[in-house]
Amino acid sequence: DFEVLVIGGGPAGAAAAIYAARKGISTGIAAERFGGQVSDTMGIENLISVPYTEGPKLVSAMEQHVNEYEVDIMNMQRAEKLIPAAQPGGLHEVKLANGASLKSRTLILSTGARWRQMGVPGEEEYRNKGVAYCPHCDGPLFKGKRVAVIGGGNSGVEAAIDLAGIVGHVTLIEFGDQMRADEVLQKKLRSLDNVKIITSGQTTEVVGENGRVSGLNYTDRTTGEAHHIELEGIFVQIGLVPNTEWLKGDIELSQHGEIIVNDRNETSIPGVFAAGDATTVPYKQIVISMGEGAKASLSAFDFLIRNSAQ
Ligand code: FAD
């Protein structure tokens, strides 16, 4: 049995495990893939005090840091079911895909999220070679260049406004016949002179040259006509999906499937905390996930000292 069991080994989970272990309490971390989204990231320039690093480098640094402490790391373990403690202060159970079961007095859920992909030819091939998902992260790499933003919801329109201040030109492509973002955002976007808005546009292919994105093809859904745009970058903003399917019905989730947390990272179940991209915390970033993981861990410790039966 653990006192703190962390599910998920991204920045949130790594931070939670380190903070728990430093309290001298028995700590475990089970992750499908240690490192999480960071493993898929190229350059990282916004982790404060580290001006530049790369995903795999940061993952190995996180792992080394966790290994400084007595943490039971269970990598390549997928959690499939949460069974909350029968009584407050009791043991929560997490069932793993391999059939095993882990028990802990507190849980920290940090299973992160994944960007919804367009699923068109070229998208996977040119990922990190012009195809990007995070404007806060990769926007500055396209300074003065031409980019497209796919998706006219709030995140797409916010991304387009943000990028318009950095890049040379932004084309926003919305699938529906109108953007779905809040009117105030749409108005702001329309006021920018280096932005073009295309509605009823269905992206059909990411086109590349010499190993990098050189354009995209889309179909005008009203006329059926095919079009090509030359550009250097494509920001896909059609949704961030939290990895919380396994928790449905057992814990309170938002309408977007995010684990609802308060400012102490408490969930709807006493003794179960959550942190990072899987939660309702606004702004999904490495530095924020790390802070949230630390916060969740301190809350778990606080819970333990208030509920120590033995
Ligand atoms: P994640 O990193 O998503 O980690 C989730 C963890 O949970 C993983 O270990 C995963 O395997 C595990 N997991 C999932 N489901 C289960 C399950 N059922 N059972 C067990 N384990 C499970 N942010 C920045 O700040 N700067 C950047 O430059 C930057 N660039 C990015 C580039 C790309 C391509 C992407 C995709 C994201 C980028 N981000 C960047 C965002 C950043 O990576 C995330 O905000 C951050 O990784 C979230 O951390 P997390 O720990 O909450 O979740």
Boltz pocket constraint, residues with backbone or C-beta under 6 A from the ligand:
constraints:
  - pocket:
      binder: B
      contacts: [[A, 7], [A, 8], [A, 9], [A, 10], [A, 11], [A, 12], [A, 13], [A, 30], [A, 31], [A, 32], [A, 33], [A, 34], [A, 35], [A, 36], [A, 37], [A, 38], [A, 40], [A, 41], [A, 42], [A, 43], [A, 44], [A, 45], [A, 46], [A, 47], [A, 77], [A, 78], [A, 79], [A, 80], [A, 110], [A, 111], [A, 112], [A, 113], [A, 114], [A, 115], [A, 133], [A, 134], [A, 137], [A, 138], [A, 243], [A, 246], [A, 275], [A, 276], [A, 277], [A, 278], [A, 284], [A, 285], [A, 286], [A, 287], [A, 289]]
      max_distance: 6.0
